[in-house]
Amino acid sequence: MPKSTPLIKVESTKQYGAEVVLHGDVYDDAYKKAKELEEKESYVFVHPFNDEDVFRWTRNNSIRNFWMNYQKLI
């Protein structure tokens, strides 16, 4: 993740058991470092927005949040 990543996102990611490496000032710098570590250390790289599981999780949470808030309105 870039060094500018909000602490809450870093800590939330760590709670899933991930090792978080902060590198660079922007996403492209962090992505390049992640790909290097993937190759060098045999890590598994999970793309933050171009991954089917990430997309599915985001979609499901969005739907759930919508219905929770919708029910409060009616």
C-alpha positions in Angstrom: 0.0 0.0 0.0 1.2 3.6 -0.5 2.6 5.3 2.5 -0.4 7.7 2.4 -2.9 4.9 3.0 -5.2 5.8 5.9 -4.3 4.0 9.1 -7.8 2.5 9.5 -7.3 0.7 6.1 -3.9 -0.6 7.1 -5.2 -1.9 10.5 -8.3 -3.4 8.9 -6.2 -5.3 6.4 -3.9 -6.6 9.1 -6.9 -7.9 11.0 -7.4 -10.3 8.1 -4.0 -11.7 8.7 -2.2 -9.9 5.9 1.3 -8.5 6.2 1.0 -4.9 5.1 4.0 -3.2 3.4 3.8 0.5 3.0 5.9 1.7 0.0 6.0 4.7 -2.2 3.8 7.8 -2.4 1.2 6.6 -4.9 -0.5 3.4 -5.9 1.8 2.7 -8.9 4.8 2.7 -6.6 3.1 0.3 -4.1 1.9 -1.9 -6.9 5.4 -2.2 -8.4 6.8 -3.2 -4.9 4.0 -5.7 -4.4 4.8 -7.4 -7.7 8.5 -7.5 -6.7 7.6 -9.1 -3.4 5.2 -11.6 -5.1 8.1 -12.8 -7.3 10.8 -12.7 -4.7 9.0 -14.1 -1.7 6.3 -16.2 -3.5 3.6 -14.0 -1.9 0.0 -14.0 -3.1 -0.9 -10.6 -4.5 -4.6 -9.6 -4.2 -5.4 -6.7 -6.4 -7.3 -4.0 -4.5 -9.9 -3.4 -7.2 -9.4 -5.8 -10.1 -10.0 -9.1 -8.3 -13.2 -11.1 -8.5 -13.3 -11.8 -4.7 -12.8 -8.2 -3.8 -15.5 -7.1 -6.3 -17.9 -9.7 -4.9 -17.3 -8.7 -1.3 -17.7 -5.0 -2.2 -20.9 -5.6 -4.1 -22.4 -7.7 -1.3 -21.6 -5.2 1.3 -23.0 -2.4 -0.8 -26.3 -4.3 -1.3 -26.5 -5.1 2.5 -25.8 -1.5 3.4 -28.4 -0.3 1.0 -31.1 -2.5 2.5 -30.2 -1.7 6.0 -30.5 2.0 5.3 -33.6 1.6 3.1 -35.4 -0.2 5.9 -34.7 2.7 8.3 -36.4 5.1 5.8 -39.7 3.1 5.6 
